[in-house]
């Protein structure tokens, strides 16, 4: 499943970068910024594969770090597009730093028997609150709001499946919550890819007519 997620996420990065040519953002500077922040999306699938291939390393660190880095990149990219007049490279750097610190803090406290996940969970939860809020305040395109809402809902379902891993396996018998989590997360990424591809086609058709 990590391989399928990789394809979807790499497609997101590719479409963001093509936005530099088709001017999906309000300006060339915004498009370049969106492309830069979207590169974070490359990290999770590659690191997820690395996590399972190198079992001698602390696997949870390498599993959790890419997740919050992707959340950081998504927040920075959406903020740049919806809010405008932002320094997306600065925002991406600060959010990525917070992502690294959140996982480092969990690792440190886990070693002491506490395992404080609050900063890590905060960064995962922020997109669920801030993205719909920004899109509502700054009147993002209706279809963007619908497709992002669907992706966020799928992500919430993925987290719920992760929390009920064994219960889902016991109930269904043929699939675990962990596997279902990967399927739902891939569907969430695919939802964003579909909308971005749709926007590229619309912009291309507009330029040609």
N, C-alpha and C positions, 0 to 999 in steps of 0.2 A: 504494500500500500504506500510505503514511503516513496517508491518510484513514481506512482501515479500522481502523488502530491507534488513531487518535484516538477513533473511536466506542467502541471497547472500553474505553479508558482513561477516557474521560469517564463511561462507565457504572459503572466501579469507583468513581470519586469520588462519583457520585450515590448509589450503594448504601451507601457508607460514611456519607454524610451522613444518609440515611434511618435509619441505625442510631441516631441521636439520638432518633427517635420510637419505634422498636421495641425499643430497649435491647438491641442486639446485644452491646454490651460489658457489663461487670459493673456499671457504674453510669452515671448521666447524664454525669458528668465524663469517664469513659473514652470514652463515645460521642462527646462533643464533641471530645475530643482526637483520636480516630481520624478524625473528619471534617476537622479542621484539617490533620493530617498527610497525608491523602489528597489534598488540593488540589494537592500537588506533582505528582501524576500528570497534571494538565492540561498541564504544561509541555512534555513531550517531543514530542507530535504537532504542537503549534503551532510549536515551535521548529524541528522537522524541516522543516516546510513553509517557514518563514522562511529556513532554511538554503539551500534549493534555489531560492527566489525571489530571493534577494539574493546573487548569486554573487560580488560584489565584496568581501564580508566574508570573514574567515578562517573558512572553512566548517567545518573540523574542530572548532574551538572550540565553535561553536553546535550541532554534531552531538553532541559528547561531553558537554557540560555538562548537557543535559536527562537523559541516561541516568543519570548519577551522582546527580542530584537525585531522580529516581524511585526509585533504590536507597535513598537516604537516607530518603525518605518511607515506603517499604515497611518498612524496618528499624524506624523509629520507631513505626509503626502496629502492627506485629506484636509488638514488644516491649511496648507498652502493653497489648495484649490478653492476651498470654500470661504475662508476668512480673507485671504489676500493680504498683500503688503506685509508679508512675513519673511523672515530669513530662514528658509527651510533647511539650509545646510547647518545652521546653528541649532535649530530645533531638533534636527535628526541626530546631531552629535550629542546634545544634552540628553535626549531621550534614550539613545543607545548607551550612554554612560550610566544613566539610571538603571537600565536593564541589566547591565553587567554588575553593578553594585548590588542590585536586588538579589541576584543569584549568588553572588559572593557572600552577602550577608546571610542568606539561608544556609549556605555551605558551612560558614563559620559557626552559626548557632546550632546547626545540626550536629557538628562535632562536639558541642557542649551539651547535647541532649535536649535542646529546646526546639530547633528546627523552625525558626520564625519565617513564615511564608507571606507575611502581610505585604511587604513592598512588591514582591513578585506577583501576588494576586491583584494588587492595586493596578499595576501596569497592564495586566490582562483584562481587568474590568473597565479601565478608562475608555477604550474604544467603544464599548457597549453603551456608554453614557454620552461621551463627548461627540462622537460622529453624528448620531441622530440630532443632538442639540445644535451643533454647528450647522448642519444641513437645514434645520428648521429656522434658525435665526437668520441665516444669510440666504435663505430661499434658494437652495440648490434645486436643480432640475428634478421634477417629480419622478421620472424614471430612475434617476440616480438614487433617490431616497428609497424607492421600492426595492431595487436590487440590493442596495447595501443593507436594508432592513432584513431581506431574506438571508443574506450571507451572515449577518449577526445572529439571526435566529438559529441557523444551522450550527453556528459555533457554540451557542448556548446548549443546544441539544448534544453536541459532541462532548462538551464538558460534563453534562449530566450522564452521558453514557460511560464516560471514564470513571465517574464516581460510583457507578452501579455496575461495575465490570462483571463480577461473579453472579450477581442477581440476574443480569440479562442472559448470561450463558446458561444458568439453571433454568430460566423461563423458556428460552428459545431452543436451546440445545445444539444449535449449529453455528452460532456466532457469539463472540464475547463482546462485552462493552468496550474493551480496548480496540478490537477490530472495527466495531461500529463507529468508534470515535474517529478513526482514520478515514472511514468512508464519508462521514458527515463533514469532517474538516476539508477533505478533498472537494466535496460538493460546494462548500462555502467558497473555496478558492475559485472553483469553476464558475460560480455565479458572478464573481467580480470580473473574471476573464471575459465571460460572455458580454457583460455590460460594456466593458472597455472596448471590445471588438466592435460592438454595435456603434459606439461613439466614433470610432475610427472610420467606419463605413459611412456614417452620416456626414462627418466632416469632409471626407473624400468626395462624396456625391455633391455636397454643397460647393466645393471648390471647382468641380468639373462643370457645374451648370451655370 
